[in-house]
Amino acid sequence: MQTFLRKFSWKTLFSILLGNFLVAIGTVFFILPEDILNGGVTTVAILLRGLFGWNEVLVIYIANIGLFFLGWACLGKKFAATIALSTFIYPFLVSLLSPLDTAPFANIDPILSALYSGIITGAGLGLVFRVNASTGGMDIPALLMHKYLHIPTGQCVMIVDSITILSGLPVFGLNSVLIGLISVMSMTFMINQLQTLGSESAMSVMIISEKWPEIQDYLLEDISRGVTILQGEGAWSKQSRPVLMCVINTRQYAKVQREVGLIDPKAFLIANNVHEVRGAGFTYKDGDL
């Protein structure tokens, strides 16, 4: 056991444990009392209970173990080790919390339950995904889709969970499916937020101007940001002109927009939000090296 734990840092272990705990809370207090079809192994357990009366916790254990071997085969031994941790911790936490009184949560509006279940479980999944691990279960098909199809993780989870939810249509009806989709959307949002948590909010700015040397000097000296000069050519005019590309903090954009307009009112400026940026001036300062 000690050899197994030494493979992971304490930060990784803490993220996996906390993430599984949050997912278990969302499952026990919001999903199971309202039979919310939010995808994953829990939805499979709810469906099988509705069809055959099977125990949800037992189904979660069996499904997680089966998918664990699938993850081992397709995602490697190191990744399987983190799955192994969640494979047993998540069902254990669900069984540990299940005896608690959840009656008050059964009286919550189903839409609110769906929303908050998605927020809580999404936060848990996001914490686990940040350390390249998984809570097991139906996360494995989602991560396989991410690996082989190169689709963002949050979208993969949404696709797999949506298919799982739609399978509950004949059993629970359209109303339950629509409520479940609310949970999936809020969960996807939280996963994406946790994936980029701690990253610097930034914008990528591209500027085309006849007065590009002055704008370049302004960005380098006044804003203290690096500038990349790209060579561009107008398709209609056939004129070559440098294109300035600069990544700035989001809070600096209004100032840059104003100053560029003062230098050259005819300047062509393109700005895009950047989800993540790493390097000097963002994830570390010049003095940190």
N, C-alpha and C positions, 0 to 999 in steps of 0.2 A: 504493500500500500504506500509506504514511504517512497519507494522508487517511482511509483506512478505519480505521486504528488510532486516530486522533484522535477518532473518534466515541465511543470507550469509555474509561472511566477505567482506570487500571492495576489497580485493585481488581477491576473487572469482568473484565478480561483474565486476571488471575491465577486468579480463581474458575473461569472457563471452562476454562483450561488444566489446572488441578489436578483439576477435576471429570472432564474427559475422560480424564486420566491414570488416575484411580482406576477409572473404568468399564473402561478398557482392561486394567488389571491384573486386575480381577475376571473379565473375559472370557477372557483368555489363560491365567490360572493356575487358574481354578476352573470356568468354564463349558465351554469347548471340550474340555478333557481328559476331562470326565465326560459330555459331551453333555447338559448341563443345560438344560432348556427353561424359561428364565426370562422368556420374552417378548422383545419388541423385534426389531430387525433381526437380532441374533445368532441368535435362535431360527429365524427365517426362513432364515438361511444354513445352520443345522444341518439343517433339514428338507430343503432343496434339495440339500444334499450327500448326505443319506441316500437321496433319491429319484433324483437324477441324477448324483451325484458331482461337483457343481460346487464350485469353490474358495470357501471361506467368506469370505476377505478381499475377493475380487472381488465377491461378492454384496453384502457390506456397503457397498462403494463405490457400486455401481449403485443399491441401494435408498435409500441416504442422499441421493444426488443427486436421484433422482426425488421423494422426499418433501420435499427442500429447495424445489423449485419449488412444491409444494403449500402449504408454509408461507409462501412468498413471496406467493402469491396470496391466502391467507386471513388471515394474521396481520400483513401489512404489511412494508414495505421495511426499517424499522429492526430489527424482530424477525428478518427474513430475514438481516440482516447477521450477527447472532450465530449463526444457524443455519449460515451459510456457514462460519464459523470452525470450528465443531464438525464440519460435514459432511466436511471434509478432515482435520482433526486426529485425530479418533477412529479412522478407518480407518488413518491413517498410524501412529498409536501401536500399534494392533493388529498391523500388519505389522512394525513395529520390534521388538516384544516377542515375536512368534511364534517366531523362530529360537532363543530361549532354551530351555534344558532344562526342560520341564514334566513330565517323566516321574514325578518324585516326587509330583506333585499328582494324577496319575491313580490313585494307590493310596490316596488319602484316601477315607474313608467318604462315599458320595454325599450322605447327609443333611447331613454337616458341610460338604461342598463347596457344597451348595445354600444353607445358612445363611450361610456366610461370603461367598459370591458376592453374595447379597442385601445383606448389610451393606456391603460395599465398593462395589458399584455404586450402592446407594441413597445412600450418602454422597456419591458423585460427582455423581449426578443432583440431590441436594439442594443442593449447592454451586452448580450451574449454574442451577437454578430460582430460587435466592435473588436472582440478578441479572437475572431476567426473561429468561433465555436458554434454550437447549435444546441437548442433545447431538445433535439431529437424529434421523433414523430414525423409529421408532414413537413417539417422544415427541410428534411433530407431531399425530397423531390424538388423543393424550391431551390435549394443550393445546387443540386445537380443541373437544373435549368440555367442557373446563373453561370455555372462553370462551362457548360457546353454551348449555350446559346448567347452568352455574354449580355444578358438582360440584367438591369439593376436589381439588386437583391429584394428591395421593397416591392418592385413590380412582380417579381417571381412569386413572392409570398402571396400577393393579391390574386394572381392567376390560379395558383394551386388551390387557395382557399375558396375562390369563387366557384371553381369546379366542384369542390367538396360540398359547398353550400347548396348548389343547384341540385345535387343528388338527393337533397332532403325535401325537394319540392313535392314529390308524391306523398310523403309521410306527414309533413307539417303544414303544407300549403304555401301559397304565394306570400302571405303576410309575413310569415316567419323568415322566408328567404330574403325579402326586402329589408327587414330589420337586421338580419345577419350581415347584409352587404354594408350597412352603416358601420357596423363593428369592424369589418375588414378595412374600409376606407380610413377610419380613424386610426386603426392599428398600423396601416401602411404609412400614414403621415408620421406617426411617432417613430417608427423604425428609421425612416429617412432622416428625421431630426436628430436621433441619437447617433446615426452613422456619421454625421458631420459636426457633432457637438464638439466645441473647443476649437473648431477651425475659424480662421479669420474671415470675417465678412468682407468681400472685395468685389470690385468691378473691373472688367477689362475694357479699356478705351482705345479706339483706333481713330486717328485724326489725319485728315488730308487737307493740306493748306499750302498756299504759296509762301507763307511766312513760317514754314516749318522750323527753321533754325531758331527763331525767337520762342516758339512754343516748346521746342525741345529744351532750350535753356531754362524756361520757366519750370518745366516738369522736373528737370534734374536739380535745379538750385532751390527753387521755392517750395516745391512739394517733396523734394528729396526722394524721388522714385526713379528707378531705372527705366530706360527707354530703349526699345528695339526698333531699328529702322528697317522697314521692309520696302522693297522696290515694287512700285505699282505702275500700271500703264492704263490710261483711259481707253475703253473699247471704242468710243466714238471719236475722241480727239486724237488718239494715238500718241498722247503726250506722256512722257515718263515723269513720275513725281514720287518722292519718298512718302511712305505711309508710317506714321508714328504709332507704335503700339506700347501701351503702358498699363500696368495693373496698379490700381490705387485702392485705398480703403473706401468703403461705401460712403462714409461721412465726408470724404474729400471731394466727392463727385460734383456737388453743387458749386464748390469753389472753382474747380477745374473748368466746368462748363462756362461759368461767368468770365473767368480770365481768358480762356481761349476765344470767347466771343469778343472781348475787348481788343485782343491782339489782331484777330482777323474775323470780322463779322461774317465773312463768306466761307469760313472753315467748315469742312464736312466732318462731323463727329458721330461715331458709332459707339454705343455703350452696351455692355452685356453683364448681367449678374454672373459672378463666379461662385460655384458651390464650395470650392476648396482651393486654397493657394498655399504653397509651402516654399520656403526659401528665405533669403535675407530680407529683413524688413517686415516679415510676417510671422513665420513660426520661430525665428530667432533674430536677434538684433546683431549689428555689426560687431559690437563689443563682446558677444557671447562666444565668438570663435577664437 
